[in-house]
């Protein structure tokens, strides 16, 4: 018997007592593990004594098929990615928010044989791996027939299904569907409250390899001057759902303030590594900073990492150029990765001349047959980064030619859920149907099934 069946059986037995004591929302949540074939559904019968009389939910759930590739790019993003790499400012100049992706809308239909009033909510499940070990689940209100899936990997085949959950714990699951996301080498992300968020991975390398997605995320600052949090609660949830384990901050003490922990929350390491002297790539100050930064990047247990400066462009752009360069990404794509910051609200447009003389020319002049060798040799021999650290970063970030697509992305492993203190309302109550609320995990951002509870009916 899986844990969700045990939860449903226990709740049916003890529902009156739990409702009386108000303890239903505090049931702890265990790790989702193994194949992950069972949806995270929980019985909600103890939430509202005024709910309509329960009826057996008998229905079919059918997903709406998606034909062809699904694009997460806006038309303006597509236009630039099809143009010459250095022409970014023809499309964006750093003063408008154009850096967010297009969400993927998943739709379904429900045909009821009986028990329509017993439906309480849906669980949308999305995964990429054959054993469903990376399955993510999202709770959706009973009146909804679509879900906006955000921050998908590029060039990835996804599977998905939908489960209808009744008031007595009855579940009805749809057949499995799939879609494939378009791949233009760059993965934009939506994180509410901040701008310029992208995945460092997604790019092919000149030897036919691939930079893994889901390991390094770049973007703007999450807080400023210690106490002012810029990222919203929804943005924090999005970062948790990305599985961030470490925040790597390149700002100065004046810019960052006195904060010593990550705003992302419980269990996220905060590395304050000021990137000094980045305007003079040859300075000893810059070299010292880069050695400390690459020591963090060389430790696999730190991943996935969110790294940033203030607007996620110049200091962040330098480190991202170096990491992708080490992996063998083409100079054309290195330029695009830097200049794509013009699609975010960074205050002023960035042109190639901003970095050409600082580090681009110096790396190109380093010894080596390939650009990757030039970057490696410069960082090892001139900057002084240990070869072991450089090798570790390449090993972590780069998938060798011929690596199965399933291994291109690395998903955070299971853990115990720790519910947030506050509830999130999924659907409002009406005079006929109770609303639904839930708590989300303060570590991974997933909803905690055992926290699902009903809200009282509206009184006429």
C-alpha positions in Angstrom: 0.0 0.0 0.0 1.5 3.4 -1.0 1.7 6.3 1.4 -1.2 8.2 -0.2 -3.5 5.2 0.2 -2.5 5.0 3.8 -3.1 8.7 4.3 -6.6 8.5 2.7 -7.5 5.5 4.9 -6.3 7.1 8.1 -8.0 10.4 7.3 -11.3 8.6 6.7 -11.1 6.9 10.0 -9.9 9.9 12.1 -11.5 12.8 10.1 -14.0 13.9 12.8 -11.3 13.9 15.5 -8.9 15.8 13.2 -11.4 18.4 12.3 -12.3 18.9 16.0 -8.6 19.3 17.0 -7.7 21.4 13.9 -4.7 19.1 13.3 -5.3 18.1 9.7 -3.0 20.9 8.3 -0.1 19.8 10.4 0.4 16.2 9.1 4.0 15.8 8.1 4.9 14.8 4.6 7.4 12.1 3.6 9.6 12.0 0.6 8.3 11.1 -2.8 10.6 8.4 -3.9 11.0 5.4 -6.2 9.0 5.3 -9.4 6.7 8.0 -8.3 3.8 6.4 -10.0 1.2 7.5 -7.4 -0.1 11.0 -7.5 0.2 13.2 -4.4 -3.5 13.2 -3.5 -5.1 13.3 -0.1 -8.6 12.9 1.3 -10.2 16.2 2.3 -13.4 15.0 3.9 -12.5 16.3 7.3 -12.3 19.9 6.2 -15.9 21.1 6.2 -18.9 19.6 7.8 -21.1 21.8 5.6 -19.9 20.3 2.4 -22.5 18.7 0.0 -23.3 15.1 0.6 -20.5 13.0 -0.8 -21.2 11.0 -4.0 -18.9 8.6 -5.7 -16.9 10.4 -8.4 -17.4 8.5 -11.7 -15.8 10.2 -14.7 -13.2 10.1 -17.4 -10.4 12.7 -17.7 -9.0 13.3 -21.1 -6.0 15.4 -21.9 -6.0 17.7 -24.9 -3.2 16.5 -27.2 -0.5 18.9 -28.2 0.7 18.6 -31.8 4.3 19.2 -32.8 6.9 21.2 -30.8 5.9 23.6 -28.1 7.8 26.9 -28.1 8.6 28.8 -24.9 10.1 31.7 -26.8 8.4 35.0 -27.6 8.4 36.3 -31.1 11.0 38.9 -30.3 13.2 36.3 -28.6 12.9 34.1 -31.7 13.8 37.0 -34.0 17.0 37.8 -32.2 18.1 34.1 -31.9 17.7 33.8 -35.6 19.8 37.0 -36.3 23.5 37.6 -35.9 24.7 37.2 -32.3 25.9 40.8 -31.8 22.6 42.4 -33.0 20.8 42.1 -29.7 20.2 45.8 -29.3 18.1 45.8 -32.5 15.5 44.0 -30.4 15.9 45.1 -26.8 17.9 47.8 -25.0 17.8 46.8 -21.4 14.8 49.0 -20.4 11.8 46.6 -20.8 11.0 43.2 -19.3 11.3 40.9 -22.3 13.3 38.1 -20.6 10.4 35.9 -19.6 9.4 32.7 -21.4 6.0 31.8 -22.7 4.3 29.2 -20.4 3.0 26.0 -21.8 -0.8 25.6 -21.4 -1.9 22.1 -20.6 -5.6 21.4 -21.1 -8.0 18.6 -20.3 -11.7 17.7 -20.4 -13.8 15.8 -17.9 -16.9 13.7 -18.7 -19.0 12.9 -15.7 -21.1 9.8 -15.4 -22.1 10.7 -11.9 -20.8 12.5 -8.8 -19.8 15.8 -10.4 -20.4 17.6 -7.1 -17.9 15.2 -5.5 -15.0 16.6 -7.5 -12.6 18.6 -5.3 -9.4 19.3 -7.3 -7.0 18.1 -9.9 -3.4 17.1 -9.7 -1.3 17.7 -12.9 1.8 15.6 -13.0 4.7 16.3 -15.4 7.9 14.3 -15.8 10.8 13.5 -18.3 12.4 10.4 -17.0 11.1 6.9 -17.8 11.0 5.9 -14.1 9.2 9.2 -13.2 11.8 10.0 -10.6 11.7 13.7 -11.6 7.9 13.9 -11.6 6.5 17.3 -10.5 2.9 17.7 -9.3 0.7 20.7 -9.3 -2.7 21.2 -7.6 -5.4 22.8 -9.6 -8.9 23.9 -8.6 -12.0 21.9 -9.5 -13.4 24.6 -11.8 -10.2 24.7 -13.9 -9.5 22.8 -17.1 -6.0 24.1 -17.8 -2.7 24.6 -16.2 0.2 26.9 -17.2 3.4 25.0 -16.9 6.4 27.3 -16.6 10.1 27.1 -16.9 10.3 24.0 -19.0 13.6 22.6 -20.2 14.4 23.4 -23.9 14.7 20.5 -26.3 13.0 18.2 -23.9 10.3 15.5 -24.2 7.8 15.8 -21.4 5.1 13.4 -20.3 2.0 14.5 -18.3 -1.3 13.3 -16.9 -4.1 14.7 -14.8 -5.8 13.1 -11.8 -9.3 14.2 -10.6 -9.7 13.8 -6.9 -13.1 13.3 -5.2 -14.3 14.4 -1.8 -14.0 10.8 -0.4 -10.5 10.3 -1.8 -11.6 8.7 -5.1 -9.1 9.4 -7.9 -9.5 9.2 -11.6 -6.4 9.5 -13.8 -6.1 10.4 -17.4 -4.0 8.5 -20.0 -0.5 9.7 -20.4 0.2 12.5 -22.9 3.4 14.1 -24.1 4.9 17.2 -25.7 8.3 18.3 -26.9 9.8 21.7 -26.3 11.5 23.7 -29.0 15.3 24.1 -28.6 17.0 27.3 -29.5 19.9 26.7 -27.1 18.7 29.3 -24.5 16.3 28.7 -21.6 14.6 31.7 -20.3 12.9 31.5 -16.9 10.2 33.3 -15.1 10.8 34.2 -11.4 8.4 36.7 -10.1 10.0 39.8 -8.6 13.3 39.6 -10.4 14.6 39.9 -14.0 17.1 38.4 -16.4 16.9 34.8 -15.2 18.2 32.1 -17.5 19.7 28.6 -17.4 23.4 28.5 -18.2 22.9 25.1 -19.9 21.1 24.1 -23.1 23.9 24.8 -25.5 25.7 22.4 -27.7 29.5 22.3 -27.6 31.9 22.4 -30.6 32.8 18.7 -30.1 29.1 17.6 -30.2 28.6 17.6 -26.4 26.0 19.5 -24.4 25.9 21.8 -21.4 23.5 20.3 -18.9 20.4 22.2 -18.0 19.2 22.6 -14.5 22.5 23.1 -12.8 23.5 26.8 -13.0 20.9 29.5 -13.1 21.9 33.2 -13.7 19.9 36.2 -12.8 19.5 39.5 -10.9 19.8 40.0 -7.1 17.2 38.5 -4.8 17.6 41.1 -2.1 19.4 44.3 -1.5 21.0 46.0 1.5 20.4 43.1 3.7 16.7 43.5 4.6 14.9 44.4 1.4 13.7 41.2 -0.4 13.1 41.8 -4.1 11.9 38.3 -5.2 8.2 37.7 -4.4 6.8 34.7 -2.5 5.8 33.2 -5.9 9.3 33.8 -7.2 10.8 32.0 -4.2 8.5 29.1 -4.8 9.7 29.0 -8.4 13.3 29.0 -7.3 12.6 26.2 -4.9 10.9 24.2 -7.6 14.1 24.5 -9.6 15.8 22.7 -6.7 18.3 25.5 -5.9 20.8 24.3 -3.3 23.2 27.3 -3.3 23.1 31.0 -3.9 26.4 32.5 -5.2 26.5 36.2 -4.7 29.1 38.3 -6.6 28.2 41.7 -5.1 30.1 44.0 -2.7 29.3 44.2 1.0 27.7 47.6 0.4 25.4 46.2 -2.3 24.5 43.1 -0.5 24.2 44.4 3.1 24.7 42.2 6.2 22.5 39.3 5.2 24.2 35.9 5.8 21.6 33.5 4.6 19.7 33.0 1.3 16.2 34.4 1.0 15.3 31.2 -1.0 14.9 29.5 2.4 15.7 26.4 4.4 18.7 24.4 3.5 20.0 26.8 0.7 23.7 27.6 1.2 24.6 31.3 0.8 28.1 31.9 -0.7 29.1 35.6 -0.6 32.0 35.8 -3.0 32.6 39.4 -4.2 33.9 39.5 -7.7 36.3 42.4 -7.3 38.2 43.9 -10.2 36.0 42.4 -12.8 36.4 45.6 -14.9 40.1 44.7 -15.2 40.3 41.0 -16.0 44.0 41.0 -15.7 44.1 42.4 -12.1 45.3 40.3 -9.2 42.1 41.3 -7.4 40.0 39.7 -10.1 42.1 36.6 -10.2 41.8 36.1 -6.4 38.0 36.5 -6.7 37.7 34.0 -9.6 39.7 31.4 -7.7 37.2 31.6 -4.7 34.2 31.4 -7.1 35.5 28.4 -9.0 36.2 26.6 -5.7 32.4 26.9 -5.1 31.5 25.8 -8.6 33.9 22.8 -8.3 31.9 21.2 -5.5 29.1 19.1 -7.0 27.0 19.1 -3.8 26.4 22.8 -4.2 24.3 22.2 -7.4 21.9 23.5 -8.6 23.3 27.0 -8.1 21.7 30.4 -8.5 24.4 32.9 -9.2 24.0 36.7 -9.5 25.4 40.2 -9.1 23.0 43.1 -9.1 21.3 42.9 -12.5 22.9 39.6 -13.5 24.7 41.0 -16.5 28.4 42.0 -16.2 30.0 40.2 -13.2 27.5 37.3 -13.7 28.2 37.5 -17.5 31.9 37.1 -16.9 31.6 33.9 -14.8 29.0 32.4 -17.2 31.2 33.2 -20.2 34.1 31.3 -18.5 32.0 28.3 -17.5 30.4 27.9 -20.9 33.8 28.6 -22.6 35.4 25.8 -20.6 32.7 23.4 -21.7 33.3 24.2 -25.4 30.4 26.5 -26.3 30.9 28.4 -29.5 32.0 32.1 -29.3 28.7 33.0 -31.1 26.6 31.5 -28.3 28.9 33.0 -25.7 28.1 36.4 -27.2 24.4 35.7 -27.2 24.4 34.6 -23.6 25.9 37.9 -22.6 23.8 40.1 -24.9 20.5 38.5 -24.0 20.6 40.5 -20.8 19.3 43.4 -23.0 16.0 41.6 -22.9 15.8 42.3 -19.1 15.4 45.5 -17.1 19.1 46.1 -16.5 19.0 49.9 -16.7 21.1 50.4 -19.8 21.8 48.5 -23.0 24.9 46.3 -23.3 27.0 46.2 -26.5 29.9 43.9 -27.4 32.4 46.7 -26.8 31.5 46.5 -23.1 33.5 43.3 -22.7 35.6 43.0 -25.9 38.7 44.7 -24.6 38.3 43.5 -21.0 38.3 39.7 -21.4 37.1 38.5 -24.8 40.3 39.5 -26.6 42.6 38.2 -23.8 41.0 34.8 -23.8 41.2 34.5 -27.6 44.9 35.3 -27.4 45.6 32.5 -24.9 47.4 29.3 -26.1 45.3 26.4 -27.3 43.9 24.8 -30.5 40.3 25.3 -29.5 38.5 28.1 -27.7 37.8 25.7 -24.8 41.5 25.0 -24.5 42.3 28.7 -24.6 39.9 29.4 -21.7 41.2 26.5 -19.7 44.8 27.5 -20.2 44.2 31.1 -19.3 42.3 30.3 -16.1 44.9 27.7 -15.0 48.1 29.5 -16.0 47.3 33.2 -15.8 44.5 33.4 -13.2 45.8 30.5 -11.1 42.7 28.4 -10.7 43.7 24.8 -9.9 43.3 22.3 -12.7 41.3 20.1 -10.4 38.6 22.8 -10.0 38.4 23.5 -13.7 38.1 19.7 -14.5 35.4 19.4 -11.9 33.3 22.2 -13.4 33.6 20.6 -16.8 32.7 17.2 -15.5 29.6 18.5 -13.7 28.3 20.8 -16.4 29.2 19.0 -19.7 27.4 16.0 -21.1 29.8 14.2 -23.4 28.9 13.5 -27.1 26.4 10.7 -27.3 25.1 11.0 -23.8 21.4 10.0 -23.7 19.0 12.9 -23.6 17.6 11.7 -20.2 21.0 12.4 -18.6 21.3 16.0 -19.9 19.4 17.3 -16.9 20.1 16.5 -13.3 17.1 16.7 -10.9 17.4 17.2 -7.2 16.9 14.0 -5.3 14.2 13.3 -2.7 13.9 14.9 0.7 11.5 15.3 3.5 9.0 18.1 2.9 8.7 20.9 5.4 5.4 22.8 4.9 5.4 26.6 5.0 3.5 28.2 7.9 0.8 29.8 5.7 -1.7 28.3 3.4 -2.2 29.1 -0.3 -5.8 29.2 -1.5 -6.2 27.1 -4.6 -9.9 27.7 -5.2 -12.4 30.0 -3.4 -15.5 28.6 -1.7 -19.0 29.1 -3.2 -22.4 28.5 -1.7 -22.3 25.0 -3.3 -18.7 23.9 -3.1 -16.0 24.3 -0.5 -12.8 26.0 -1.5 -9.4 24.3 -1.3 -6.2 25.4 0.4 -2.8 23.9 0.6 0.7 24.4 2.0 3.9 24.3 -0.1 7.2 22.8 0.9 9.7 25.4 2.1 12.5 23.4 0.4 11.3 22.3 -3.0 8.2 24.4 -3.5 6.0 21.4 -4.2 2.6 21.2 -2.6 2.3 19.1 0.5 -0.5 16.6 -0.1 -1.3 16.0 3.6 -1.9 19.7 4.1 -4.8 19.9 1.6 -8.0 21.0 3.4 -11.4 22.5 2.6 -12.6 26.0 3.3 -16.2 26.5 4.6 -19.0 27.1 2.2 -20.2 30.6 1.6 -23.3 31.4 3.6 -26.3 32.8 1.7 
